[in-house]
Amino acid sequence: MTQLAFIGGGNMARSLIGGLLKTGVAAATISVAEPLAEARQALGREFGVPCYAENRLAAAQAEVILLAVKPQIMPAIHTELRDTLQRNRPLLISIAAGVRLDQLERWFGTGLPIVRCMPNTPALIGAGATGLCANSRVSPAQKAQAQHILDTAGITRWIDDEALMDTVTALSGSGPAYFFALVEALEAAAVAQGLPRDTARALAAQTCLGAGRMLVEGGEDPALLRQRVTSPNGTTQAALESFAADGLPRIVAHAVAAATRRGVELAAQLDKLS
């Protein structure tokens, strides 16, 4: 791994730093810019990486810079980093939701190799799902670098058409919240039928975990797995017929479409801030 600088030392940055160190990356090759003194000290203690209060100091020697800040912060930090990036021409990786490649080029200067990523919160436990897309200046070696960094937090998939990154955001970026909402609903339904709440929650959560592992580890079509659980005229069929009657596929499609539209709107709002 070459010199890597994280701009922002929040939860996602911490998960990636921890993952990289587990793969054998030396702590000395990673630097972090974090404005909060307490957070800087905690990062230094936990990971042994050099930490700075100023973005330009962390980024000074970096060959890869990872922007791990909130989208609304992005227009504000470019004034501090633009000269350094234009001088050194590092690979720039952004994990800020909804921030487009053309916006990053406008803020940090043209001619930079840039990778845009959309991770999700399960990356915090190494079980994330990340979509990545790159501009035309990213070399195959740089794509491999970016993928290696994000692979430490889960699976990665490259997206050729950047317009589809809003769909990735709506699917996997926001997806954990859909899952938690489903577990909440299952728990509430079971409690309404008389189960104790702690038992309902444990059974619902473990059921979803087990089903997810079967899907990921077995590699089989979800429709096939669903059919195997569904006996003719049985309890599962009764529940699935109720889902269908209430329009579950339509509900999910509408939700993903709504999240996709909101991603486009948020990017447009960032244009007004810059």
C-alpha positions as CSV (number, residue, x, y, z in Angstrom):
1,M,0.0,0.0,0.0
2,T,1.3,3.5,-0.9
3,Q,0.8,6.5,1.4
4,L,-2.9,6.9,2.2
5,A,-4.6,9.9,3.8
6,F,-8.1,9.8,5.3
7,I,-9.8,13.2,5.4
8,G,-12.2,12.6,8.3
9,G,-11.8,10.1,11.1
10,G,-15.3,9.0,11.7
11,N,-16.8,5.6,12.0
12,M,-16.4,4.6,8.3
13,A,-12.8,5.8,8.2
14,R,-12.1,3.8,11.4
15,S,-13.6,0.7,9.9
16,L,-11.5,1.0,6.8
17,I,-8.3,1.8,8.7
18,G,-8.9,-1.2,11.0
19,G,-9.5,-3.4,8.0
20,L,-6.4,-2.2,6.2
21,L,-4.2,-2.8,9.2
22,K,-5.5,-6.4,9.5
23,T,-4.4,-7.1,5.9
24,G,-0.8,-6.1,6.9
25,V,-0.8,-2.5,5.8
26,A,1.7,-0.6,8.0
27,A,0.3,2.1,10.2
28,A,3.0,4.5,9.2
29,T,1.6,4.5,5.6
30,I,-1.7,5.9,6.8
31,S,-2.4,9.4,8.0
32,V,-5.7,10.9,9.2
33,A,-7.1,14.5,9.3
34,E,-9.6,14.9,12.1
35,P,-10.6,18.3,13.5
36,L,-11.7,17.0,16.9
37,A,-8.8,16.6,19.4
38,E,-10.4,13.8,21.4
39,A,-11.1,11.8,18.2
40,R,-7.5,12.3,17.0
41,Q,-6.1,11.0,20.2
42,A,-8.4,8.0,20.1
43,L,-7.4,7.2,16.5
44,G,-3.7,7.4,17.5
45,R,-4.1,5.2,20.5
46,E,-6.2,2.6,18.8
47,F,-4.4,2.3,15.4
48,G,-1.0,3.9,15.9
49,V,-1.5,6.1,12.8
50,P,-0.3,9.7,12.6
51,C,-3.2,12.2,13.0
52,Y,-3.5,15.8,12.1
53,A,-5.8,18.7,12.8
54,E,-5.3,20.1,9.4
55,N,-6.3,18.4,6.2
56,R,-3.4,19.7,4.2
57,L,-0.9,18.2,6.6
58,A,-2.4,14.7,6.4
59,A,-2.6,14.9,2.6
60,A,0.8,16.4,2.0
61,Q,2.6,13.2,1.0
62,A,-0.3,11.0,0.2
63,E,-0.6,9.1,-3.1
64,V,-4.2,8.1,-2.3
65,I,-6.6,10.4,-0.5
66,L,-9.9,9.1,0.8
67,L,-12.6,11.7,1.6
68,A,-14.5,10.3,4.5
69,V,-16.6,13.4,5.3
70,K,-20.3,14.3,5.1
71,P,-21.5,15.4,1.6
72,Q,-22.3,18.9,2.9
73,I,-18.7,19.4,4.1
74,M,-17.2,18.7,0.7
75,P,-17.5,22.1,-0.8
76,A,-15.9,23.7,2.2
77,I,-12.7,21.5,2.3
78,H,-11.7,21.9,-1.3
79,T,-10.1,25.3,-0.6
80,E,-7.6,23.7,1.8
81,L,-6.9,20.7,-0.4
82,R,-7.1,21.8,-4.0
83,D,-3.5,23.1,-4.3
84,T,-2.1,19.9,-2.8
85,L,-4.2,17.7,-5.0
86,Q,-3.3,19.6,-8.1
87,R,0.4,19.5,-7.3
88,N,0.7,15.8,-6.3
89,R,-2.1,14.3,-8.5
90,P,-3.1,11.5,-6.0
91,L,-5.9,9.1,-6.5
92,L,-8.9,10.7,-4.9
93,I,-11.5,8.3,-3.4
94,S,-14.8,9.7,-2.1
95,I,-17.3,7.8,0.1
96,A,-19.6,10.8,0.5
97,A,-23.1,9.8,-0.5
98,G,-24.6,11.5,-3.6
99,V,-21.5,13.5,-4.5
100,R,-20.9,13.1,-8.3
101,L,-17.6,12.8,-10.1
102,D,-18.1,16.1,-11.9
103,Q,-18.7,17.9,-8.6
104,L,-15.5,16.5,-7.2
105,E,-13.6,17.6,-10.3
106,R,-15.0,21.1,-10.1
107,W,-14.1,21.4,-6.4
108,F,-10.7,19.8,-6.4
109,G,-9.6,20.5,-9.9
110,T,-9.6,18.8,-13.3
111,G,-7.2,16.1,-14.3
112,L,-7.5,14.0,-11.1
113,P,-8.1,10.3,-11.0
114,I,-11.3,10.0,-8.9
115,V,-13.2,7.0,-7.6
116,R,-16.7,7.5,-6.1
117,C,-17.9,4.9,-3.6
118,M,-21.1,4.1,-1.9
119,P,-20.5,1.9,1.2
120,N,-23.1,1.1,3.8
121,T,-23.1,0.9,7.6
122,P,-22.5,-2.9,7.9
123,A,-19.0,-2.0,6.7
124,L,-18.4,-1.0,10.3
125,I,-18.4,-4.8,11.1
126,G,-16.6,-5.9,7.9
127,A,-19.9,-6.9,6.3
128,G,-20.5,-4.0,4.0
129,A,-21.6,-3.7,0.4
130,T,-19.9,-1.0,-1.7
131,G,-20.6,0.2,-5.2
132,L,-17.7,2.0,-7.0
133,C,-17.4,4.0,-10.2
134,A,-14.4,5.8,-11.6
135,N,-13.6,8.6,-14.0
136,S,-11.6,8.0,-17.2
137,R,-8.3,9.0,-15.5
138,V,-8.3,6.1,-13.1
139,S,-5.7,3.5,-14.2
140,P,-6.3,-0.3,-13.7
141,A,-3.7,-0.2,-10.9
142,Q,-5.6,2.6,-9.2
143,K,-8.8,0.8,-9.5
144,A,-7.2,-2.2,-7.9
145,Q,-6.0,0.1,-5.1
146,A,-9.4,1.5,-4.5
147,Q,-11.0,-1.9,-4.5
148,H,-8.4,-3.3,-2.0
149,I,-9.2,-0.4,0.4
150,L,-13.0,-0.9,0.2
151,D,-12.7,-4.8,0.2
152,T,-11.5,-4.6,3.7
153,A,-15.0,-3.6,4.8
154,G,-17.0,-6.2,2.8
155,I,-17.8,-6.8,-0.9
156,T,-17.4,-4.4,-3.7
157,R,-18.9,-4.1,-7.2
158,W,-17.9,-1.7,-10.0
159,I,-20.6,0.4,-11.6
160,D,-19.9,1.4,-15.2
161,D,-22.7,4.1,-15.5
162,E,-22.4,6.7,-12.7
163,A,-26.1,7.5,-13.1
164,L,-26.8,4.1,-11.5
165,M,-24.9,5.1,-8.3
166,D,-28.1,6.7,-7.1
167,T,-29.7,3.3,-7.4
168,V,-26.8,1.7,-5.5
169,T,-27.4,4.3,-2.8
170,A,-31.1,3.4,-2.7
171,L,-30.4,-0.3,-2.7
172,S,-27.4,-1.0,-0.5
173,G,-26.6,2.4,0.9
174,S,-30.1,2.8,2.4
175,G,-30.8,-0.9,2.5
176,P,-29.8,-1.6,6.1
177,A,-32.6,0.7,7.2
178,Y,-35.1,-1.3,5.2
179,F,-33.8,-4.5,6.9
180,F,-34.1,-2.9,10.4
181,A,-37.6,-1.8,9.5
182,L,-38.6,-5.3,8.5
183,V,-37.2,-6.7,11.8
184,E,-39.1,-4.1,13.7
185,A,-42.3,-5.1,11.9
186,L,-41.7,-8.8,12.5
187,E,-41.0,-8.2,16.1
188,A,-44.1,-6.1,16.6
189,A,-46.3,-8.6,14.8
190,A,-45.0,-11.5,17.0
191,V,-45.5,-9.4,20.2
192,A,-49.1,-8.8,19.1
193,Q,-49.5,-12.5,18.8
194,G,-48.3,-13.0,22.4
195,L,-44.5,-13.6,22.2
196,P,-42.3,-11.8,24.7
197,R,-40.5,-8.9,23.0
198,D,-37.0,-10.1,23.7
199,T,-37.8,-13.6,22.3
200,A,-39.5,-12.0,19.2
201,R,-36.5,-9.8,18.5
202,A,-33.9,-12.6,18.9
203,L,-35.9,-14.9,16.7
204,A,-36.5,-12.3,14.0
205,A,-32.9,-11.1,14.0
206,Q,-31.4,-14.6,13.9
207,T,-33.8,-15.7,11.2
208,C,-32.8,-12.7,9.0
209,L,-29.1,-13.4,9.7
210,G,-29.5,-17.1,8.8
211,A,-31.5,-16.4,5.6
212,G,-28.9,-13.8,4.5
213,R,-26.0,-16.3,5.1
214,M,-27.8,-18.9,3.0
215,L,-28.3,-16.4,0.2
216,V,-24.7,-15.2,0.3
217,E,-22.8,-18.4,1.1
218,G,-24.9,-20.7,-1.1
219,G,-25.0,-18.4,-4.1
220,E,-28.4,-19.6,-5.2
221,D,-31.3,-17.6,-6.6
222,P,-33.5,-16.0,-3.9
223,A,-36.6,-17.2,-5.7
224,L,-35.4,-20.8,-5.5
225,L,-34.6,-20.5,-1.8
226,R,-38.0,-19.0,-1.2
227,Q,-39.7,-21.9,-3.0
228,R,-37.8,-24.4,-0.9
229,V,-39.3,-22.9,2.3
230,T,-42.8,-22.7,0.9
231,S,-44.9,-25.9,1.2
232,P,-48.1,-26.0,-0.8
233,N,-51.0,-24.7,1.3
234,G,-48.7,-24.2,4.3
235,T,-48.0,-21.4,6.7
236,T,-45.3,-19.8,4.5
237,Q,-47.6,-19.8,1.5
238,A,-50.3,-18.1,3.5
239,A,-47.9,-15.3,4.6
240,L,-46.5,-14.8,1.1
241,E,-50.0,-14.6,-0.4
242,S,-50.8,-11.9,2.1
243,F,-47.6,-10.1,1.1
244,A,-48.6,-10.3,-2.5
245,A,-52.1,-9.1,-1.9
246,D,-50.8,-6.1,0.0
247,G,-48.5,-5.3,-2.9
248,L,-45.0,-5.9,-1.3
249,P,-43.1,-5.9,-4.6
250,R,-44.8,-2.6,-5.6
251,I,-44.1,-1.1,-2.1
252,V,-40.4,-2.0,-2.4
253,A,-40.2,-0.7,-5.9
254,H,-41.8,2.6,-4.9
255,A,-39.4,2.9,-1.9
256,V,-36.3,2.3,-4.0
257,A,-37.5,4.8,-6.6
258,A,-38.1,7.4,-3.9
259,A,-34.7,7.0,-2.4
260,T,-33.1,7.1,-5.9
261,R,-34.9,10.4,-6.7
262,R,-33.8,11.8,-3.4
263,G,-30.2,11.1,-4.2
264,V,-30.5,13.1,-7.4
265,E,-32.1,16.0,-5.5
266,L,-29.3,16.0,-2.8
267,A,-26.6,16.2,-5.4
268,A,-28.4,19.1,-7.0
269,Q,-28.5,20.9,-3.7
270,L,-24.7,20.5,-3.4
271,D,-24.4,22.3,-6.7
272,K,-26.0,25.3,-5.1
273,L,-23.6,25.2,-2.1
274,S,-20.5,25.2,-4.2
